Amino acid sequence: MSRQHETLRDRPKSLGFGNPSQPGRIEKPQNSSQAVNRLLAYLSPFRFRLWIVFFLVVIYSLLGLAGPYLMGVAIDRFMVKKNVIGLEIISFSLLLVYVCYNLFQLVSGWIIAKVSQTSLKQLSGDLFGHIQTLPVSYFDRNPAGGLMSRLTIDVDAINQAVSQNVTTMLASIISLVGIIIAMFMLDAWLAITSLFVIPILFWFTQFVARYTRKGFRELQKQLGEMNSVMEESISGLRVIKAFRRNDEVIDTFRIENNKVFKASVYANSYSMLLMPLTNVLGNLFIIVIAAFGGWLALKGLVTVGVIASFIIYGQNFIQPLRQLATMYNTIQSALAGSERIFEILDIPSEVDVTGITVPKTLAGAIRFDHVSFGYQKGVSVVKDMTFDAEPGKTIALVGPTGAGKTTIINLLTRFYEISSGVITIAGKDIRDYSKADLRRKIGLVLQDTFLFSGTVLENIRFGRLDATDSECHQAAKLAEADEFIRQLPEGYNTILLERAGNLSQGQRQLLAITRVILANPEILILDEATSSVDTRTELRIQKALLTLMKGRTSFVIAHRLSTIRDADQVLVIDRGTIVEKGTHRELLDHEGMYYDLYISQFKGLAI
């Protein structure tokens, strides 16, 4: 049962949310040091710029510490003594300090943003390029959604950590340490008194931050489930309407929406609590300093300017503390995301050879010689299979679903490598050819047609990028596609939506066939190529395909047996073995498995 047919309310709650790449799930890396080292390798070409950023961060952090000190100096030395000239000088100094502070912060942010984006562009390029080299078997075991999350969510998490949080974290640490040192330099007793408030401040900040993180993790999880319901409902809208399940879907959405509401209230309540609570604790910090500092001032042990500096430092102490609390999970998620990216980069690429160049004309018999293969170890899908396909002949592969017909094609195209035996073309093992050269000689039309976003002409030209417009038009005429293409709003320049959603299934199949005709392959593979078109269109396509297959070795997989009557040889596959072979008429006269399949489709009709 497909996901669109299953009851939305009863679908497993774990569906789609066990993926570690789901948004909102904050993970910790398994090996932080290794993840950091590999990320640093992408940053190493910008070592000099990073050192500049480091020094700028140190400078503007120290400038931020200089402001409160100068304020205290202004009070003690100039305001008390009513020295106007001194106040003017100190005011100008404060202005210069804060201008330089913001300027250095701006420059460091610009440099780190450029460095991070350049390095992440390289990382994303490496990841995407490596995915293109992975064997087809990898994509059978790993859904596209997981790969997309690595290219988007994980890369974005690293981007946030590198471009924003790294400099902020460094500045926050320098500020915290600098504030404590500055306070001890101003007055040791006031500094010691402040240290009693700092642990309380840390504890409350961590307490609130922990529940805030928990709330937002749950919120993101519930948002993901609600989005999944919406996606399923929109994608399966026709099924929902056909089975009159609108009310059930609305109820399911209301349930998920209510969960989002509760999680949002919980998360935002704690989130809003963090600010006033830290402000209260910050005010407590100031009250303690003001009270004890005032007592020291009355005793003549400290000046008013020192107390003012302490109060400003106390106010400035809150912000970096809050930033460190909120940055921890972001950095952890970035490191976990980098591990998932490097997991893919560590997967070996598809093995290929370049020893023998495929001849310009790949002519000769194709032979499967005692070929065996299984997708899983110990489970054979193709068992000791032997047959010959003579040059220019059409071989039809027939059999029940799961018999191994498509697997034979996968082995011929080397999407998978055989477990034992050998496949040869003109006496040469196909494993001696590079896969790219071999596949260039093979034209493939699958039942599940895939077209890219872009114009109709661009999708046709995908079969041969150097083809002219007229050659594309001629290929469309041979595939009986030219007529419907010209009726589209912009003809050959019509933009196809995602997965060609603005075309019918039959039209998509016609474009796929056009693409193969343009490629002009020497070996043709048709896997249910006409299964998605009406009978009238099927006859037109078959006429075009007969012209295309002339002089080419062709393999045709078909459940509709009427499409293979003219095949030179029919192989009946069952459970990975060839149980019958011969021409259409010979197999009917034999009255075996092929006869039973044919009769079941055309019962009561003349054969």
C-alpha positions, 0 to 999 in steps of 0.5 A: 500500500502506498503512502497516499493510500494509507490512513493518515491518522494511522500512519506510524509516527516514526515515519520520516522522523527517525532520520537524524537530519530532521530539522529540530533534532539537536544531535551531538557529534560522535567524534567532535575533534575529528569533525573539527579537523576535517572542517578546518581542512576546508578553512585552511586555505584562508588561514591568513584571513582567519588570523586577521579575524582573530586579531580583530575579534580580540581588539574589538572585545578589548575595546568593549572592555575599555568603555566602562573603564574610561567611564569610571576615569571620567567620573573620578578624574574629571566630573568630580573635579569639574574639569571640562577639558578633561571631560571633552577629551575622555568623551572623544576617547569614548566616541573613538573607542565605540566607533573602532569597536563597531568598525572592527566588528563589521570588518571581522564579520565581513571577512568571516562571512566571505571565508565561510561562504567560500569554504562551504561552497567548496564543501557543497560542491564536493558533496554534490559531485561525490554523490554523482559518483556513487553507485546506483546501489547506494541510492536503493538503500538511502532515500533522496530526502536524507541526501537533500538534508545533508546538502541543505540542512547540514550545510546550513547548520555549518554555515550558521556555526562558522559565519556567525557563532564562531566569532560571537563565541570567541568575542563572548569568551574574551569579554567574560574573561576580560570583564572578570580580570578588569574587575579584579584590577579595579578592586579585588573585594568588589570582584570577589563579591561579584563572583558569588553572584556569577555562579547563580547567574550561570545556573539560572541561565543554564536551567532556563536554556535547557528547558527552552532547548527542550521546548524548541526541539519538541516544537520542531518535531511537531512542525515536521509531523504537521508538515508531513501531514500537509505534504501527504494531503496535497500530494495525495489530494486526488486519492483523498477526494476519490475515497472521500477522506477529506474530513479525516484528513482535516481532523488529522491536521487539527490534531497535529496543529494542536500539538504544534500549538501546545509545543509552541506555547511551552517553548516560547514561554521558557524562551520569553522567561530567559530574558526577564530572568537574566535581567533580574539576575543582572539587576541583582548583580548590580544591586550587590555591587552598588550596595557593597560598593557604596559601603566601601565608598563610605569607608573611603576604600573605593571611588564612585567611578570604580563603582560605576565601572563595575555596574557597567561591567555587570550589565555587559556580563549578561549578554555574552553569557546568554550568547554562550548558552544559546550557541552551544546546541547550534555548534553541536548540531553543526558538528553532527551535520559535518559528520553526516556530510563526511560519512557520504564523502567517505563512501567509495565512488563507483569503481570504473576502468579506462583500460579499453576504449569502447569502439566507435561502433559497438557491434557484435553479439551480447552474451550472458555466460552463466551470470548470477547476481543478488542485491543482498548477499546470499539471495540470488535474483539472477541464477546461472543465466546464459543466453545470446543476443545477436547483433541487430536483433530484438530480445523480449524479456517476459515474466511475472513481477520480480522475476529478474527482468529489470535486473538483467538490464541493470547488469548490462548497463553496469548499474550493478556488477555481476556476482559471477559469470561474464557479460560480453559484447563482441567477445569482450568483457563489458567490465573492461570498458569504462562505464561512461563509454559503455553507457554512451552506447546504450539508450534506456527508456524506463517505465518511470519517466524522469524529466527535468525542470526546464524547457521541452527542447532542453529535456530532449537535448539531454540525450545529446547536448550538441544536437541542433534544434532541427535534429531535436524536432526530427527526433520528436517527429520519429517519436510521434511527439512533435504534434503535441509539443507544438500544441503546448503554450510555448511549443518546444520552449514550454517550461516543464514544471517539477517532474513535468507535472504539466504533462500527462504520463503519456506525453512524458513517456513520448519525450523520454523516447524522443530523448533516446532517439536523439542520442542514437544509441547502438544498444536499445533498452525499452523497459515498459516504454509504452505502458503509460500511453493509450492504445492508439498512441502505442501503435504510433510509438511502436512504428517509430520504435521499429524504425529506431530498432532496425540495425540495433540490438534491442532489449524489450521488457513488456507485460503487455505481450502484444508489444513483443510479437515481432521480437526475434527472441522471447526469453521467459524469466521466472525466479531468476532463470530462463524457463523458456525461449523462442519466438512468439509463435514457437512459445505459443505452440509450446503451450508453456508459461508464455502461453499461459501468460498470453492467454490470461491477457487475451482470453477469448481473442484469436492468437 
